[in-house]
Amino acid sequence: MQAATGQAIRVNVSRGKVNAKQGKRDDAWRDMGLRRLKQTSKQAVSCAVNSYGDVREFFVRTPCRSLDRMFFVLGDGDRNSVVVAVSWVRMSTSENARKLQELADVYGTGNVSPLAGALVEAAHVKFTGRYYDSRRSGDLVVIAETEPLRGDPQPEFLDGLAEVAAELPRP
């Protein structure tokens, strides 16, 4: 993860996004030089209960229709690993989805809570919002965050990984 140059990272991100859009998760991770070590997923009924900050207040006033979340632990085969949290939030309208994305994209306003890292033996990971991306498609908002678990991956790599993860289709 450390040796990749900025240009190589961008090429890998571009390839990874293509595979992610097609639902080929493992191929997308492989494009980033990673492999899936663990994963868990869960559906939730309430977005307000599974969020924090201003985003939670938004959901109290504007409930979501559904929430799906996944949590991945990915490794490079060299004892370096990262975690990836992805949330798919379906809102009642595309306008509400736009408002959610605009709010969640502002650092410090809160977000959808990632699944607990303890589910995949990564309980000590704290998501900072530093390595983040989102996308919207109609009434669906996809939010992705990454953090290092072991090793010292480049920030550009973690940002790119969040971009790739945000392209994943809803499970």
C-alpha positions in Angstrom: 0.0 0.0 0.0 2.9 2.3 0.7 4.8 2.0 -2.6 2.1 3.1 -4.9 2.5 6.5 -6.6 -0.3 9.0 -6.9 -0.7 8.3 -10.6 -0.8 4.5 -10.1 -3.4 5.0 -7.3 -5.6 7.0 -9.7 -5.3 4.3 -12.4 -6.2 1.6 -9.8 -9.2 3.7 -8.5 -10.5 4.1 -12.1 -10.4 0.4 -12.7 -11.8 -0.4 -9.3 -14.8 1.9 -9.8 -15.7 0.1 -13.1 -15.7 -3.2 -11.3 -17.5 -1.8 -8.2 -20.3 -0.3 -10.4 -20.8 -3.8 -11.9 -21.1 -5.3 -8.4 -17.7 -7.1 -8.7 -16.5 -6.3 -5.1 -13.6 -8.7 -5.0 -12.4 -7.5 -8.4 -12.6 -3.9 -7.3 -10.6 -4.7 -4.2 -8.0 -6.6 -6.3 -7.7 -3.5 -8.6 -6.7 -1.6 -5.4 -4.1 -4.3 -4.5 -6.3 -5.7 -1.8 -8.3 -8.8 -1.0 -11.3 -9.3 1.2 -10.4 -10.8 4.6 -13.7 -10.4 6.3 -17.1 -8.8 5.7 -20.4 -8.4 7.4 -23.7 -6.7 6.4 -26.9 -5.8 8.0 -30.2 -4.1 7.2 -31.8 -1.6 9.6 -35.3 -0.3 9.9 -34.5 3.1 11.4 -31.9 5.5 10.0 -32.3 7.9 13.0 -31.3 5.1 15.5 -28.3 4.3 13.3 -26.8 7.8 12.8 -25.4 10.7 14.8 -25.2 14.4 14.9 -27.1 16.7 12.5 -27.6 13.7 10.2 -29.6 12.0 13.0 -31.7 15.1 13.4 -32.4 15.1 9.7 -33.6 11.5 9.9 -35.9 12.3 12.8 -37.6 14.9 10.6 -37.2 13.0 7.3 -37.2 9.3 7.9 -35.5 7.0 5.4 -37.2 4.1 3.6 -34.3 1.7 4.1 -30.8 1.3 5.3 -28.3 -1.4 4.3 -24.7 -1.4 5.7 -21.6 -3.4 5.0 -18.3 -3.5 6.7 -15.2 -5.0 5.0 -11.7 -5.8 6.3 -9.3 -5.8 3.3 -5.6 -6.7 3.3 -2.7 -6.5 0.9 -1.0 -9.8 1.8 1.8 -7.9 3.5 0.2 -7.6 6.9 -1.3 -4.2 6.0 -5.1 -3.9 6.3 -7.8 -1.3 6.0 -11.5 -1.2 6.9 -14.3 0.0 4.7 -17.8 0.9 5.8 -20.5 1.4 3.2 -24.1 2.5 3.8 -26.9 2.6 1.3 -29.7 4.9 2.4 -33.0 4.9 0.4 -35.0 8.1 1.0 -38.7 8.8 0.1 -37.7 11.2 -2.7 -34.7 12.2 -4.7 -34.9 15.7 -3.2 -34.6 14.3 0.3 -31.7 12.2 -0.9 -30.0 15.3 -2.2 -30.5 17.1 1.1 -29.1 14.1 3.0 -26.0 13.9 0.8 -25.4 17.6 1.1 -25.6 17.4 4.9 -23.5 14.2 5.3 -20.8 15.6 2.9 -20.0 18.4 5.3 -17.3 17.4 7.8 -18.5 17.5 11.4 -22.3 17.2 10.7 -22.6 13.6 11.6 -23.3 10.6 9.5 -24.8 7.2 9.3 -23.1 5.0 11.9 -21.0 2.3 10.4 -21.6 -1.3 11.5 -19.6 -2.2 14.6 -16.1 -3.2 13.8 -16.4 -5.9 16.5 -18.4 -7.9 14.1 -15.2 -8.5 12.1 -12.6 -8.2 14.9 -11.9 -4.6 14.2 -13.5 -3.1 17.3 -10.8 -0.5 17.9 -11.2 1.3 14.6 -12.7 4.8 14.9 -14.0 6.4 11.7 -12.8 10.0 11.4 -14.6 11.0 8.2 -11.2 11.9 6.7 -11.4 9.2 4.0 -14.9 9.6 2.8 -16.9 9.6 -0.4 -20.6 9.6 -1.4 -22.8 9.4 -4.4 -26.5 9.8 -5.1 -28.7 8.1 -7.6 -32.3 9.2 -7.5 -33.6 8.5 -4.0 -30.5 6.4 -3.0 -27.5 7.8 -1.2 -24.3 5.7 -0.8 -21.8 6.7 1.8 -18.4 5.1 2.1 -15.6 5.6 4.6 -12.2 3.9 5.1 -9.6 3.8 7.8 -6.3 2.0 8.3 -6.4 -1.1 10.5 -2.7 -2.1 10.3 0.2 -0.4 8.5 0.4 3.1 7.2 -1.4 3.4 3.8 -1.1 6.7 2.0 -4.0 9.2 2.4 -4.6 9.3 -1.3 -4.9 5.5 -1.3 -7.6 5.6 1.4 -9.5 8.4 -0.4 -9.4 6.4 -3.6 -10.6 3.3 -1.8 -13.6 5.3 -0.4 -14.3 6.4 -4.0 -14.3 2.8 -5.2 -16.5 1.6 -2.3 -19.1 4.4 -2.9 -19.7 2.9 -6.4 -20.8 -0.5 -5.0 -24.4 -1.3 -5.8 -26.8 -1.9 -3.0 -26.6 -5.5 -1.7 
